[in-house]
């Protein structure tokens, strides 16, 4: 039996597929479970997605090291903050 190399463990949820949290509203707070937004709740992604995730972490770490906000760095790069956010979160532009 061979290992499927077309998918790898999601770097965000580490294969857990979901996150637990607390949601608060007018009726009080309650525990919630939400699917991982990076792997869409599958617990696995393609190696290319992992590479995009890792590149995004490096981009964000450098921006933070420089002491810049997302909006400041986006302005310096001449791009929309949403586009830079997508890159930092490992989404393809």
N, C-alpha and C positions, 0 to 999 in steps of 0.2 A: 504494500500500500504506500503510495507516495503522498507527500505533504503538499497541499494546495498553496503555491507561492503567489497566487493572484490576489490573495487577501491576507492582511496582517491585523493584529490586534489594534483597535482604535487607541491612539495616543491620548485622547482626551478622557474617555471613560475607562480606559484600560480594560476593555472587554466587558464591563459591567452592564452596558447597554442603556442604563438609566441613572438618574441622580435622585436622591431624596432631598427634600427641602421643606421649608415652611413658607406658606403663602398666607398673608394677612389681608383682611378686607374689612368691610363694615360689620360683618358678622363674626369677627374675631379671626384667630389664626388656626391653621390646620396643616397637617403633614401632607405633602404631595410627592408624587413620583413623576418625573418627566423624562422622556426619552432623550438620549444624547443628541444634540443638534449637529454634531460633526459626523457621526456614523449613521444618523437617523434611526438609532435604536437597534442596530444590527450587531454592534460590538466589534465589527471588523471593517476595514477600509482597504483600498488598493495601496500598494507601496508608493505610488505617485502622490497620493493624498498625504501619506506620512511625510514624504519629502517636502511637500508644500507646508505642512504643519511645522516642521523643523525650521524651514526657511523663515516662516512667519515669526516663530519664537525668537530667532536671531535678529530679525528686523526690529521687533518690539523691544528686545533687551537693549539693543544699541540706542534706540530712541530714548528709552528710560535713562540709560547711562548718560546721555547727552542732556538730560533734564528738560526735555521737550514734551509738550502735550501732543496728543494725536493731531489736533487742529494746527498747532504750530508746525509740526513736521510736515503735514500735508501741504501747508502753504509754501514751505521752503521747497518742496518737491514739485509744486505746481499741479497738485492733484486734489481731488475731492477727499475729505476725511473718510467718507464711507468706503472709498476704494482702498485707502491705506488700512482701514480697519479690516477689510476683507483679506488683504495680504497678510496682516498680522495674525489673523485667525486661521490661516491656511486655506482660504478659499481662493481659487484661481481667479485672476482679474478678468 
